[in-house]
Amino acid sequence: MRIRALTCVLALALVSTAACGSRVSRDEIAAVEQQQGGNGGGGGGATAPTGDGTGADGKVGTLEVGCGEGDASGATDTGVADDKIGIGTISDKAGVVQVPTVGIEESVKAFVAYCNSLGGINGRELELTAYDSKIGAHAEATQQACDNDDIFALVGTGSVLDDQGAQLMVDCGLVEVAAYTASAKKGLSERLFAPIPNPADEFGTGACKYMAEQFPDAVVKAAVIYSDIAAAKNRGKTLVEGCEQAGFEFVYEKGTAIGEQSWGSIVSEMKSEGIEYLTIVSAMAELQNLLVAMQDQGFEPQVLDLGQQFYDPALLDSPGAEGAWVLTNTVPFEEADQSPALQVYLHWLEETVPGTAPTTLGVQAFSAGLLFAQAMKTLGSDVTRENLLEALSAVNEWDGGGLHMLTNPGANETNPCFLYLQVKDGAFERVHPEEGSDCDKSTVVGLEGDYGTGARAGG
């Protein structure tokens, strides 16, 4: 468990769009497939029920999917043939521990199976090659994809140390539609798009402003704790700079050792500072140990505000978790029966790779596939990487049919939306907003600090 926790820190410390869990059970999926319909749930607004939850009608929620029959032909670019288009995906898979990005590759496989069931893209079937970046081998995996003449583009990717291969991808001319990006270099890379962009030179302050409005006395006595590695530290410091522009005052900032287990002195320091708002950029094991230490000392800040990596069933069993606030940017799994788009993802994940636990990262990978298909459909037979770049750049509104918040992937704009859950009676419950997501572009601010944004790939 300790090793797995360290891996999770590495993977998710910087990734505001990631989650280290967010799983639902097989029984819950079966229940969703038995009760289709309903209204509401995410992606910038309510979605109307469609079909039977399988997407067989060519719709994912509100989205007319870019997959289907057609007469496209011609070997127009690398990885393109009369009857097929080759795509690749890169994610962290192997190692002595299960990494939190497991589920991304499986979700891309689910998308490919779904798309091919509709006839491929303009009649060309998709063929997927998966690469394991093994946490520390992203450059090697990227080079393999670059050298593979059967790969036209990368789709649904997501790796911990994605900065390693960022420039390689640009230099070899690939196009990438990522599930998520972790590093500043990757998030600002040329030739890359993501359904929920994560450029590191901006920060969405919507959640901070909401907290400042709800708890004005608490946010001026704020504390942030982060694992003392570059990824976590950068994420923690961007949070400080961004939230301070929303009225926060961080009176306590602490970097902790990876896998920190001794939290007593840290809790004592926060008590002495009168901390009323606490957030942590770390992994579940560290948070659980911190919560135990807080209980031991009777330390109960007014607000415990947690990032998306803590949208995980493990939190519900943790001491002191009751009342914790948790962010997410995809439709909560608890609302799957109300989300036709999420039902399609869950159905095809179970259909394609039975037993795979759905995650928010998986939802983003599936959405990346849908985004790729949507752009590719417009190209007809004229499928080239440069034409794909142009088509992706033109997609300025995207929510995957209701899978997640409304974003602008074409312009790589920072997500201006947020959605808060709260742990209540041992379960995740939506708190704000009542439906959909709270989105306000004016809450996105520029960052002045250097958080690794100087090494833009391709720039």
Buried (B, 14 or more C-beta within 10 A) or exposed (E): EEEBBBBBBBBBBBBBBBBBBBBBEEEBBEEBBEEBEBEBBBBBBBBEBBBBBBBBEBBBBBBEBBBBEBEBBEEBBBBBBEEBBBBBBBBBBEBEBEBBBBBBBBBBBBBBBBBBBBBBBBBBBBBBBBBBBBBBBBBBBBBBBBEBEBBBBBBBBBBBBBBBBBBBBBEBEBBBBBBBBBBBBBBBBBBBBBBBBBBBBBBBBBBBBBBBEBBEEBBBBBBBBBBBBEBBBBBBBBBBBBBBBBBBEBBBBBBBEBBBEEBEEBBEEBBEEEBBBBBBBBBBBBBBBBBBBBEEBEBEBBBBBBBBBBBBBBBBEBEBBEEBBBBBBBBBBBBBBBBBBBBBBBBBBBEBBEEBBBBBBBBBBBBBBBBBBBBBBBBBBEBBBEBBBBBBBEBEEBBBBBBBBBBBBBBBBBBBBBBBBBBEEEEBEBBBBEBBBBBBEEBBBEBEBEBBBEBBBBE
